[in-house]
Amino acid sequence: MKYVLSAVAAIAMMAVFFPTSEAQADGYGPAGCGLGSIVIGNKAGITQLFAGTTNGTSGNQSFGITFGTLNCGLDGPTSGAVANFVEANRSAIAKDMARGSGETISTLATIAGCSNRAAVGSTLQKNFRKVFSSAAMSDKQVGLSLLNLLKQEKALGCNKLS
């Protein structure tokens, strides 16, 4: 058991001292996304140990990954939250989009920070076939398609999306 813990510690130290450029390109260091990435950032070296500890002690990294917050989103915190919401609520969003209104559209507009919320429903209804272009689309593809639509339609004022 003692040797296993030593091996784990050695691997963790290697990850801290030899970070990959891929992780740092995402705006966080080897410790990953989470509260630690907000507090510590992508500073190299031993500080990543503190970032990893911060991420792991309160479960905030899992929360961030689930909801697209704390630097864990696809295109940024809010964009990730929108994509995750769409993926988790695909069938309800499809029904509400077909109607042009509903709770999921209202929630989606709130998450995206859309200033013209009344227009979100009608815009999504008009673009239903564009978002759901194929029944074989994955949840992630639908989420990205919807996210792109919200970003493109400047009249909606979804200012939290980058």
Helices and strands as residue ranges (DSSP letters): H 2-17, H 21-25, H 35-39, H 47-57, H 60-67, H 77-88, H 90-99, H 103-112, H 117-126, H 128-131, H 139-152, G 154-156
